[in-house]
Amino acid sequence: MKKRFLVFAVFFVSFVALTSCVSTGEPIVFDETLPDEAMVTIHWAGNYVRPVAYNGISVDWRLRSTNTPIRIPAGNTTFEIAGSSVVLGGTFRQSWNWEGFYFSFYFERGRSYTITIPAGSVDIHEGLSVARRTLITSFSPEWN
């Protein structure tokens, strides 16, 4: 009986943690004067790596979760990012410092994207679904 309860408790805590990462809450909107048709939604899943500039404009977006939606105008976009990412595995440890890294992409209006930073790359996926994301492109710094 105790074993079943423990298994249930672990499952429940895992479910709550997973759904809290997927839930998006209120989006950060860069320009509230633009109509929805002119915008794109980006779900930022970069963990400890965050945007610090958008098209040369410094931003201090308070990302509340690992999937905080950001609404920006469609079109050519350049992000500067900062932070660090780490991959651990047994005795293996690899870390990346993203300070001052820039990447550019053309975001199509009305669409939704997810940006992930899984290790040494910045990946742009179509849509939000964790299970069904389609990788569109990937950016890797010279040191990768």
Buried (B, 14 or more C-beta within 10 A) or exposed (E): EEEEEEEEEEEEEEEEEEEEBBEBEEBBBBEEEBEEEBBBBBBBBBBEBBBBBBBEEEBEBEBEBBBBBBBBBBEEBEBBBBBEBEEEEEEEEEEBEBEEBEBEBEBEBEEBBBBBBEBBBBBBBBBBEBEEBEEEEBBBBEEE
